[in-house]
């Protein structure tokens, strides 16, 4: 270890001690504009707000977790979870919210961050209270949660939430204590590739690394985001780098060439991506992220049985009412496995039955079917043990026999389980569905399969992402069970098409037909024997409808994706942000990226702008399928839109975007908006 690396190590040993002490001390010193003004706090406590606009995604997340979201009327497009926030009006993005849209909502309270100082005076003219939230440390984050709870009348719930988060952090601290200091690894958070932006030394993001047992860099620079040089990164020589998932392509491209290949993380390919709702926010998922990050830094350590802290046991049980004669009982059972909370759907059958599983094939004598949720911190456990050994471990804890249990595994939370039943006359079908589509959605037939089975015959299968258990009040023959899988898959794919779910590897170009790890279990059932479950049969219709409705709702619960989501969310799903699009444009000399973000986003809040860009989505997919062969009429429409925005006729629209490839119709539409705004601003300046 070099002298500089030793310096990082010893400094961070001290940071870790401070971090543990902060967990044990009560939080205080809320870093908000109201924190030093008792008169403001007393007024907030005396009159609870009824119409809140939150420009801070972390605050929105806390308000929703406290079940105070009925008070929210406006949010930024960075806040789309939980799904019930879909009723809120989107007022733009975090960096450039629309004052006009905020004013139209008539809020009595607006939450802002320290990055919204330019808005404060304008918001004060609305006659509403303005509360600024700052978060530079984890201790401050806990204090913020409590203060937000006070403001929205949920003090007890906020205190309980903080206690649960601190309990999670203490658990990780106990696990990390067992890792020898000499085995600790250097970890760097990359915020943006352009200019090598990283958190400053005083950022809570480096505290997260310490909490996860890693050694963060010490740059000698403070701030939310600071710029470092390639030489500084090489000197630190991180053993693991992580970034937001939306930066995946840029980060991978950055670290594939010189001088990065000689770096420890570059040599090992130890570059990871997490959802930005985890990496950028000190809010309600702090404990979950620290656990996931720690397990990612030390995958070889976290899964070892000798390093477990908590006993494995059943924690809670929530009963389900299935209402079918073939089902004896059903419940979602919460357990502690390998120190983390797992949840399992357990469906006990009235007698041994045959099942058909896409994970296991035909099996006879099955008395229990299930679907097991693995939290991200436990994913390496399955790879360590193997799927069969892990299933036996889960079955034993649940007091079931692995030999008579047909189990699926998933990374979708069982709290988002959907039970969907459809009936016709005496027929009834129930689909039990979990679904997540944000990590490995695919378009079969259009994408490359990179897993070569002949080279990986013994590889452990990954947890399923869309898992479906099919039950009915009829007895299905083997033929009917097999055909039921086709009907279910067609219902699933139809749901994904109607939701416009995008394929993860190339979301701008492909709609998804499923994910790479979907699984289905069909239970034989009891009752009258039926042999037909195909597309023209009533049973096939019921299966497809139950799956369609179940997948639609499960995706809504897990990923907050619904049909009527905002245009900004649909752009994000295609890995497009206004800011990054503008960065990849050749702009006229009289404008800047920062100066264009707000007016372009304002257009995307307007009904005509929304319709224009949404139409480009549909044309892009048809263009990709060769169903649209000539874009000349659409080019004219784009020119007309640019003229309307600019307020005057423009010359022929040039290609100004030269970033990652986009479908031509979508690129043309976004270029039209940018060009129109450019020339409108030029007119104003003249």
C-alpha positions in Angstrom: 0.0 0.0 0.0 1.4 3.4 -1.0 1.8 6.3 1.4 -1.1 8.1 -0.1 -3.3 5.0 0.1 -2.2 4.5 3.7 -3.3 8.1 4.4 -6.7 7.4 2.9 -7.0 4.2 5.1 -6.2 5.8 8.4 -8.3 8.9 7.8 -11.2 6.7 7.0 -10.7 4.5 10.1 -11.3 7.7 12.0 -14.4 8.6 9.8 -15.8 5.1 10.6 -15.5 5.7 14.3 -17.2 9.1 14.0 -20.0 7.4 11.9 -20.7 4.8 14.5 -20.8 7.5 17.2 -23.3 9.5 15.1 -25.6 6.5 14.9 -25.7 6.2 18.6 -26.2 9.9 19.4 -29.5 11.6 19.0 -29.9 13.7 15.9 -30.1 17.5 16.1 -29.4 20.6 14.2 -31.8 20.4 11.3 -30.0 22.0 8.4 -32.8 24.0 6.9 -33.6 27.6 6.5 -36.0 27.2 9.4 -33.5 25.5 11.7 -32.2 28.7 13.2 -35.6 30.4 13.2 -37.8 29.2 16.1 -40.6 31.5 15.0 -40.8 29.7 11.6 -40.8 26.2 13.3 -43.6 27.2 15.7 -45.7 28.5 12.8 -45.1 25.2 10.9 -46.2 23.2 13.9 -49.2 25.4 14.5 -50.7 25.2 11.0 -50.2 22.0 9.1 -49.8 22.5 5.3 -52.5 21.3 3.0 -51.0 21.9 -0.4 -47.2 21.0 -0.6 -44.9 21.3 -3.6 -41.7 19.4 -3.1 -38.8 20.3 -5.3 -36.5 17.9 -3.4 -36.9 14.2 -4.3 -35.5 13.0 -1.0 -38.2 15.1 0.8 -40.9 13.7 -1.4 -39.7 10.2 -0.6 -39.9 10.9 3.1 -43.4 12.4 2.9 -44.6 9.4 1.0 -43.0 7.0 3.5 -44.8 8.8 6.3 -48.1 8.3 4.4 -48.5 12.1 4.3 -48.4 12.2 0.5 -52.1 13.3 0.2 -50.7 16.7 1.1 -48.5 16.7 -2.0 -49.9 18.5 -5.0 -46.6 19.1 -7.0 -43.3 17.1 -7.4 -40.4 17.0 -9.8 -40.1 14.4 -12.5 -37.3 12.8 -10.5 -39.9 11.6 -8.0 -42.1 8.9 -9.4 -42.2 6.3 -6.6 -44.3 5.1 -4.9 -46.9 4.7 -7.7 -49.6 6.6 -5.9 -47.6 9.8 -6.6 -48.8 9.6 -10.1 -51.7 11.9 -9.1 -49.3 14.7 -8.4 -48.6 17.4 -10.9 -45.1 17.4 -12.3 -43.6 20.9 -12.1 -40.4 20.1 -14.1 -37.0 18.9 -13.0 -34.9 19.4 -9.8 -32.5 21.8 -11.4 -35.1 23.9 -13.4 -38.6 23.6 -12.0 -41.4 25.7 -13.6 -42.4 28.7 -11.5 -45.5 29.0 -13.6 -46.5 25.5 -12.9 -45.8 25.8 -9.2 -47.9 29.0 -9.0 -50.8 27.3 -10.7 -51.0 24.7 -7.8 -51.5 27.4 -5.2 -49.2 25.8 -2.6 -49.1 26.8 1.0 -45.6 25.2 1.5 -42.7 24.6 -0.9 -39.7 22.5 0.0 -36.5 23.5 -1.7 -32.8 22.6 -1.4 -29.8 24.8 -1.1 -29.4 24.6 -4.9 -32.7 26.5 -5.3 -31.6 29.8 -3.8 -32.3 31.5 -7.1 -36.0 30.5 -6.7 -36.4 31.6 -3.1 -37.3 35.3 -3.8 -39.7 34.3 -6.6 -41.4 31.7 -4.4 -41.8 34.2 -1.6 -43.9 36.3 -3.9 -46.5 33.5 -4.0 -47.3 34.1 -0.4 -46.5 30.5 0.7 -44.0 29.2 3.2 -40.6 28.1 1.8 -38.6 25.5 3.7 -35.0 24.7 2.6 -33.6 21.3 3.3 -29.8 20.7 3.3 -28.2 17.3 3.7 -24.4 17.1 4.0 -24.2 14.2 6.5 -26.1 11.1 7.5 -26.8 12.5 11.0 -28.3 15.5 9.3 -30.4 13.3 7.1 -31.9 11.6 10.2 -32.7 15.0 11.7 -34.3 16.1 8.5 -36.7 13.1 8.5 -37.8 13.9 12.0 -38.3 17.6 11.1 -40.3 16.8 8.0 -42.4 14.5 10.2 -43.1 17.5 12.5 -44.1 19.7 9.6 -46.6 17.2 8.1 -48.0 16.1 11.4 -46.3 12.7 11.4 -43.8 13.0 14.2 -44.2 9.5 15.7 -44.0 7.8 12.3 -40.8 9.8 11.5 -39.2 8.9 14.7 -40.0 5.2 14.1 -38.6 5.5 10.5 -35.3 7.0 11.8 -35.0 4.3 14.4 -35.5 1.5 11.8 -32.9 3.1 9.5 -30.4 3.4 12.3 -31.0 -0.2 13.3 -30.2 -1.3 9.7 -27.0 0.8 9.8 -25.9 -0.7 13.1 -26.4 -4.2 11.7 -24.1 -3.4 8.8 -21.6 -1.9 11.2 -21.6 -5.1 13.2 -21.0 -7.2 10.1 -18.2 -5.0 8.9 -16.4 -5.1 12.2 -15.6 -8.7 11.4 -13.7 -7.7 8.2 -9.9 -7.3 9.0 -8.7 -3.8 8.4 -6.1 -5.1 6.0 -8.9 -6.5 3.8 -10.9 -3.2 3.5 -11.3 -2.0 -0.1 -11.0 1.4 -1.7 -14.3 2.6 -3.2 -15.1 5.6 -5.3 -18.5 7.1 -6.3 -18.5 8.6 -9.8 -21.3 11.2 -10.3 -20.6 12.2 -13.9 -18.0 11.1 -16.5 -17.8 14.5 -18.2 -15.2 16.3 -16.1 -14.8 13.4 -13.6 -17.3 14.7 -11.0 -17.2 13.0 -7.6 -18.6 13.8 -4.2 -16.5 16.2 -2.1 -14.9 15.0 1.1 -17.7 16.4 3.2 -20.5 14.7 1.2 -22.9 12.2 2.8 -22.1 10.0 -0.2 -18.6 9.3 1.2 -20.2 8.6 4.6 -22.3 5.9 2.8 -19.0 4.3 1.6 -17.7 4.3 5.2 -20.9 2.9 6.5 -20.6 0.1 4.0 -17.1 -0.7 5.2 -15.3 0.8 2.2 -12.4 3.3 2.1 -13.5 6.5 0.3 -11.1 8.9 -1.3 -9.9 12.0 0.4 -9.5 14.6 -2.3 -8.9 17.7 -0.2 -11.9 19.3 -1.8 -15.4 20.0 -0.3 -18.7 20.3 -2.0 -21.7 18.4 -3.3 -19.8 17.6 -6.5 -16.1 18.4 -7.2 -13.9 17.8 -10.2 -10.9 15.6 -10.0 -8.2 14.7 -12.5 -7.3 11.3 -14.0 -4.0 11.4 -12.1 -5.8 11.9 -8.8 -8.1 8.9 -9.5 -5.1 6.8 -10.5 -3.3 7.7 -7.3 -6.3 6.7 -5.2 -6.5 3.5 -7.4 -10.1 2.5 -6.4 -10.8 -1.2 -6.1 -14.5 -0.6 -6.8 -16.2 2.2 -8.6 -20.0 2.7 -8.6 -22.3 5.1 -10.4 -25.9 5.7 -11.3 -27.5 3.2 -13.8 -28.4 6.0 -16.2 -24.6 6.6 -16.7 -23.9 3.0 -17.5 -22.8 3.4 -21.1 -20.7 6.5 -20.5 -18.9 5.0 -17.5 -18.2 1.7 -19.2 -16.8 3.5 -22.2 -14.7 5.8 -20.0 -13.0 2.9 -18.1 -12.3 0.6 -21.1 -9.3 2.4 -22.4 -6.0 3.8 -21.2 -5.1 5.0 -18.6 -7.8 3.3 -16.7 -7.1 -0.4 -17.6 -4.2 -0.4 -15.2 -6.3 0.7 -12.3 -7.5 -2.0 -9.8 -11.2 -1.6 -10.5 -10.5 -1.5 -14.3 -8.4 -4.7 -14.1 -11.1 -6.6 -12.2 -14.1 -5.1 -14.0 -15.3 -4.1 -10.5 -17.6 -1.3 -11.8 -21.1 -1.3 -10.5 -24.4 0.6 -11.1 -27.2 1.4 -8.7 -30.5 3.2 -9.1 -30.1 7.0 -8.6 -32.8 6.9 -6.0 -30.3 5.1 -3.8 -27.0 6.8 -4.7 -28.1 10.4 -4.6 -30.6 10.6 -1.8 -30.1 10.5 1.9 -33.7 9.5 2.7 -35.8 6.4 3.5 -33.6 3.8 1.7 -30.3 4.6 3.4 -30.2 1.3 5.2 -31.1 -0.7 2.1 -28.4 1.0 0.0 -25.7 0.6 2.6 -26.4 -3.1 2.9 -26.4 -3.5 -0.9 -23.2 -1.5 -1.3 -21.5 -3.5 1.5 -22.5 -6.8 -0.1 -21.2 -5.5 -3.4 -17.9 -4.4 -2.0 -17.4 -7.7 -0.1 -19.3 -10.4 -2.0 -16.8 -13.0 -0.8 -17.4 -12.1 2.8 -21.1 -11.3 3.2 -22.3 -14.7 2.2 -20.2 -16.8 4.5 -22.2 -18.5 7.3 -19.6 -17.7 9.9 -20.0 -14.0 9.3 -23.7 -13.9 10.1 -24.9 -11.7 13.0 -28.6 -12.5 13.4 -30.3 -15.9 13.9 -32.3 -17.2 11.0 -36.0 -17.2 12.0 -39.6 -16.4 10.9 -40.4 -12.7 11.7 -44.0 -12.3 10.5 -46.8 -13.8 8.5 -49.5 -12.2 6.4 -52.4 -14.4 5.4 -53.9 -14.4 1.9 -57.3 -15.5 0.9 -57.1 -17.4 -2.4 -60.6 -18.9 -2.5 -59.9 -22.0 -4.5 -60.6 -25.6 -3.5 -57.0 -26.7 -4.4 -55.5 -24.3 -1.9 -55.3 -25.2 1.8 -53.7 -21.9 2.9 -51.6 -19.1 1.6 -49.4 -16.4 3.2 -46.5 -14.1 2.7 -43.9 -15.1 5.3 -41.1 -12.7 6.4 -37.9 -14.3 7.5 -34.4 -13.3 8.5 -31.9 -15.2 6.3 -28.2 -14.3 6.2 -28.9 -11.2 8.3 -31.5 -9.6 5.9 -35.2 -9.6 5.6 -36.6 -12.0 3.0 -40.2 -12.5 2.1 -41.7 -15.7 0.7 -45.1 -16.3 -0.9 -46.1 -19.8 0.4 -49.2 -21.5 -1.1 -50.0 -24.9 0.5 -52.1 -27.2 -1.6 -54.9 -29.4 -0.3 -53.1 -32.6 -1.6 -50.1 -33.5 -3.6 -50.4 -32.3 -7.2 -48.4 -32.0 -10.4 -46.8 -28.7 -11.3 -45.2 -27.4 -14.4 -42.4 -24.9 -13.7 -40.3 -23.1 -16.3 -37.5 -23.3 -13.7 -37.9 -27.0 -12.8 -40.0 -28.6 -15.5 -42.8 -31.1 -14.6 -42.8 -32.3 -11.0 -45.2 -34.6 -9.2 -46.2 -34.8 -5.6 -45.9 -31.1 -4.9 -47.7 -29.9 -1.8 -46.4 -26.3 -1.7 -45.7 -23.7 -4.4 -43.9 -20.4 -3.6 -42.1 -17.3 -4.8 -39.2 -16.1 -2.7 -37.9 -12.5 -2.6 -34.2 -12.0 -2.1 -33.1 -8.5 -1.1 -30.1 -7.3 -3.1 -27.7 -7.7 -0.2 -28.4 -11.5 -0.3 -28.0 -12.0 -4.1 -24.5 -13.4 -3.7 -25.8 -16.0 -1.2 -27.6 -17.9 -4.0 -24.5 -17.9 -6.1 -22.4 -19.1 -3.2 -24.7 -22.0 -2.2 -26.3 -22.8 -5.5 -30.0 -22.7 -6.2 -30.8 -26.2 -4.9 -29.0 -25.7 -1.6 -30.5 -22.3 -1.1 -34.1 -23.6 -1.8 -33.5 -26.3 0.7 -32.4 -23.7 3.2 -35.5 -21.6 2.6 -37.8 -24.6 2.7 -36.4 -25.8 6.0 -36.8 -22.4 7.6 -40.4 -22.4 6.4 -40.9 -25.9 7.8 -41.6 -27.3 4.3 -39.8 -30.1 2.4 -37.8 -29.2 -0.6 -38.7 -32.4 -2.3 -42.4 -31.4 -2.3 -42.0 -27.7 -2.8 -41.8 -25.9 -6.2 -40.2 -22.5 -5.6 -39.4 -19.5 -7.7 -37.0 -16.7 -6.8 -37.2 -13.0 -7.5 -35.6 -9.6 -7.0 -39.1 -8.0 -7.0 -40.3 -7.2 -3.5 -43.1 -9.5 -2.2 -44.7 -6.5 -0.7 -45.6 -5.6 -4.3 -47.3 -9.0 -4.9 -50.5 -8.9 -6.9 -53.3 -11.5 -6.6 -55.5 -11.3 -9.7 -58.5 -13.4 -10.2 -60.8 -13.7 -13.3 -64.0 -15.8 -13.6 -66.5 -17.0 -16.2 -69.5 -19.0 -15.0 -68.0 -21.8 -13.0 -64.4 -21.2 -14.2 -61.9 -19.2 -12.0 -58.3 -18.5 -12.6 -56.0 -16.8 -10.1 -52.6 -15.4 -11.0 -50.1 -14.5 -8.3 -47.6 -12.1 -9.8 -44.5 -10.2 -8.9 -42.8 -8.1 -11.6 -39.9 -5.7 -12.0 -38.7 -4.4 -15.4 -36.0 -1.9 -14.6 -32.9 -4.1 -14.7 -33.1 -6.8 -17.4 -36.1 -6.3 -19.7 -35.5 -7.8 -23.2 -37.1 -7.9 -26.6 -36.8 -11.5 -27.6 -35.9 -12.1 -31.3 -34.2 -8.7 -31.5 -31.5 -8.8 -28.9 -28.4 -10.9 -28.5 -28.3 -13.7 -26.0 -24.9 -13.5 -24.3 -25.2 -16.5 -22.0 -23.9 -19.6 -23.9 -25.3 -22.7 -22.1 -22.7 -25.1 -23.4 -20.0 -23.1 -21.7 -22.0 -22.5 -18.5 -23.9 -25.8 -17.9 -23.5 -25.6 -14.2 -24.2 -21.9 -13.7 -26.7 -20.9 -11.1 -29.9 -19.4 -12.6 -30.7 -15.8 -11.7 -33.8 -14.8 -9.6 -36.8 -14.3 -11.8 -38.0 -10.8 -12.5 -41.6 -11.4 -13.6 -42.8 -14.5 -11.7 -46.3 -15.9 -12.1 -48.0 -18.7 -10.2 -51.2 -19.9 -12.0 -54.0 -21.6 -10.0 -57.5 -22.5 -11.1 -60.6 -24.4 -9.8 -60.2 -27.0 -12.6 -57.9 -29.9 -13.2 -55.5 -29.2 -16.1 -54.1 -32.1 -18.1 -50.4 -32.1 -18.9 -51.3 -30.8 -22.4 -53.4 -28.0 -20.8 -50.7 -27.1 -18.4 -48.2 -26.8 -21.2 -50.4 -24.7 -23.4 -51.3 -22.4 -20.4 -47.7 -21.2 -20.4 -48.1 -19.8 -23.9 -51.3 -18.1 -23.0 -49.7 -16.6 -19.9 -46.6 -15.4 -21.8 -48.8 -13.8 -24.4 -50.8 -12.0 -21.7 -47.5 -10.9 -20.1 -46.0 -9.6 -23.3 -49.2 -7.7 -24.2 -49.1 -6.0 -20.8 -45.5 -4.9 -21.4 -46.3 -3.6 -24.9 -49.3 -1.6 -23.7 -47.2 -0.1 -20.9 -44.4 0.6 -23.4 -41.8 -1.1 -21.2 -38.3 -0.6 -22.8 -35.6 -3.2 -23.3 -32.8 -2.5 -20.8 -29.9 -2.9 -23.2 -31.2 -0.5 -25.9 -34.3 1.3 -24.5 -34.5 4.0 -27.1 -35.0 1.5 -29.8 -36.7 -1.6 -28.4 -39.9 -2.3 -26.5 -39.6 -5.3 -24.2 -41.5 -8.5 -24.5 -40.3 -9.8 -21.1 -37.2 -10.0 -18.9 -34.3 -12.3 -19.2 -35.3 -14.3 -16.0 -39.1 -14.6 -16.2 -40.6 -17.8 -14.7 -44.1 -19.4 -14.4 -45.5 -22.2 -12.3 -48.7 -23.8 -13.4 -50.5 -25.9 -10.7 -52.5 -28.9 -11.9 -55.5 -28.0 -9.7 -58.6 -30.0 -8.8 -62.2 -30.1 -10.2 -63.5 -30.9 -13.6 -60.7 -32.0 -16.0 -60.0 -29.5 -18.8 -57.7 -30.1 -21.9 -57.8 -26.7 -23.6 -56.1 -23.5 -22.5 -55.2 -22.0 -25.9 -56.0 -18.7 -27.4 -59.5 -19.6 -28.6 -60.6 -21.3 -25.4 -62.4 -19.6 -22.5 -59.7 -20.9 -20.1 -57.0 -19.5 -22.3 -58.7 -16.1 -22.2 -59.0 -16.1 -18.4 -55.4 -17.1 -18.0 -54.2 -14.3 -20.3 -56.5 -11.7 -18.7 -55.4 -12.6 -15.2 -51.8 -12.4 -16.2 -52.2 -9.2 -18.2 -53.9 -7.4 -15.3 -51.6 -8.9 -12.7 -48.4 -7.9 -14.6 -49.8 -4.4 -15.3 -50.5 -3.8 -11.6 -47.3 -5.5 -10.4 -45.1 -3.3 -12.6 -47.0 -0.3 -11.3 -46.3 -1.3 -7.7 -42.6 -2.3 -8.2 -41.5 0.2 -10.7 -44.1 3.0 -10.6 -44.8 2.6 -14.3 -48.4 3.1 -15.4 -50.0 4.0 -18.7 -50.5 7.7 -17.8 -47.0 8.5 -16.5 -45.3 11.7 -17.3 -43.4 12.4 -20.5 -40.2 13.0 -18.4 -40.5 9.5 -17.0 -40.9 8.0 -20.4 -37.8 9.9 -21.6 -35.9 8.6 -18.5 -36.9 5.1 -19.4 -35.2 5.6 -22.7 -32.1 6.9 -20.8 -32.7 10.4 -22.1 -32.5 13.5 -19.9 -32.8 17.1 -21.2 -29.5 18.1 -19.7 -27.5 15.2 -21.1 -29.2 15.6 -24.5 -28.2 19.3 -24.6 -24.6 18.4 -23.6 -24.4 16.3 -26.7 -25.7 19.0 -29.0 -23.6 21.5 -31.0 -25.3 24.7 -29.8 -25.2 28.2 -31.2 -22.7 30.5 -29.6 -25.3 32.8 -28.0 -26.7 30.0 -25.7 -25.4 27.6 -23.1 -26.6 24.2 -21.9 -27.6 25.7 -18.5 -29.5 28.4 -20.2 -31.5 26.0 -22.3 -32.6 23.4 -19.7 -35.4 25.4 -18.2 -37.1 26.6 -21.5 -36.8 23.1 -23.1 -38.3 21.4 -20.0 -41.1 24.1 -20.0 -42.0 22.9 -23.5 -42.2 19.3 -22.3 -44.7 20.4 -19.6 -47.0 21.9 -22.2 -49.7 19.8 -23.8 -48.6 20.5 -27.4 -45.0 19.7 -26.5 -46.0 16.5 -24.8 -48.1 15.3 -27.7 -45.4 16.2 -30.2 -42.7 14.1 -28.4 -45.0 11.3 -27.5 -45.9 11.0 -31.2 -42.2 10.7 -32.0 -42.1 7.7 -29.6 -44.7 5.9 -31.6 -43.2 6.8 -35.0 -39.7 5.7 -33.7 -41.0 2.2 -32.8 -42.8 1.9 -36.2 -39.6 3.2 -37.9 -37.6 0.6 -36.1 -40.0 -2.1 -37.3 -39.8 -0.8 -40.9 -43.6 0.0 -40.8 -42.7 3.7 -41.5 -40.4 4.1 -44.5 -40.4 7.8 -45.2 -39.8 10.5 -42.6 -40.2 13.5 -44.9 -43.7 14.5 -43.6 -42.5 14.2 -40.0 -39.4 16.3 -40.8 -41.8 19.0 -42.0 -43.8 18.7 -38.8 -40.6 19.1 -36.8 -39.7 22.3 -38.8 -43.2 23.7 -38.1 -42.8 23.0 -34.4 -39.4 24.7 -34.3 -40.9 27.7 -36.2 -43.8 28.0 -33.7 -41.4 27.9 -30.7 -39.0 30.4 -32.3 -41.8 32.8 -33.3 -40.4 33.1 -36.8 -39.5 30.9 -39.8 -36.1 29.1 -39.4 -33.7 27.9 -42.1 -33.6 24.1 -42.7 -33.2 22.4 -39.4 -29.6 21.1 -39.1 -28.6 18.0 -37.2 -27.2 19.3 -33.9 -27.3 16.1 -31.7 -24.2 13.9 -31.9 -24.5 11.8 -28.7 -25.5 8.1 -28.2 -27.6 6.9 -31.1 -31.3 7.6 -31.0 -34.1 6.6 -33.4 -34.3 9.3 -36.1 -37.9 10.4 -35.3 -37.1 10.9 -31.6 -33.8 12.7 -32.4 -35.6 15.0 -34.9 -38.3 15.9 -32.4 -35.9 16.8 -29.6 -33.7 18.7 -32.0 -36.7 20.8 -33.2 -37.5 21.8 -29.6 -33.8 22.8 -29.0 -33.5 24.7 -32.2 -36.8 26.6 -31.7 -35.7 27.7 -28.2 -32.2 28.7 -29.4 -33.7 31.1 -32.0 -36.3 32.4 -29.7 -33.6 33.3 -27.2 -31.6 34.9 -30.0 -34.6 37.0 -31.0 -35.0 38.2 -27.4 -31.3 39.1 -27.1 -31.5 41.1 -30.3 
